[in-house]
Amino acid sequence: MDRRKSLKALVVGTVSTGVLLDACKPGDKQADGKTAADVKDDKAPAGRMKEEIEIDKALQTNKFFTAEELATITVLCDIIIPKDDVSGSASDAKVPEFIDHIITEMDEHQTPLRGGLRWLDLQCFNRYNNAFKNCTQQQQIEIVDQIAYPKKAKPEMAQGVAFFSLVRNLTATGFYTSEIGTKDVGYMGNVPNNWNGVPDDVLKQYGLAYTEKELKECVSFT
């Protein structure tokens, strides 16, 4: 949800103190005309406004890409982040679905993405007489190699370079904010532990060392 929609939800949901107090009474009607029992029957999460729930439902059901476009995005995502011995691929982490979901809000990227998909298919039809998703893996890599490295790309491939860079950025964002991606980089988040201090090799690299006082009072070695 972008800021404008968040603010709109807050404004629409603003009611007087009296109404709020009345709404807290069991069986009394809410501002939208429903009783507390009705809200419970709707399985509305506690603390969520009706407008927020409606926006969430719309975001879950609204899709930007067609099935054909999403299939192409999936191939590209898995070329960018393939499955390996450490973790699953971008599609295993549901990155294509992430991109489709986020693009419904990031409308500034909709035309570049859809135009880029058309450009990619046109290039493949001219070269291989096939849409990108239907090309062989070797053919797909051949065309990707021409747009994946901006400094090496030919001027006439500029649109493809911009398109692929956008897909790569979205893929990396989607993957490394997923459960698979965070495990891939060993991210643990905020967990309780003992801090063993800055590693010795890092201290030596910068010509630093702990004082006796710091070792005694600030660092807990395990």
Buried (B, 14 or more C-beta within 10 A) or exposed (E): EEEEBEEBBEEEBEEEEEBEEBBEEEEEBBBEEBBBEEBEEEEBEEEEBBBBBEBEEEBEEEBBBEEEBBBBBBBBBBBBBEEEEEBBBBBBBBBBBBBBBBBBBBEEBBEBBBEBBEBBBEBBBEEBEBBBBBBEEEBBEBBBEBBBEEEEBEEEBEBBBBBBBBBBEBBBBBBBEBEBBBBBEEEEEEEEEEEEBBEEEEEEEEEEEBEEEEEEEEEEEE
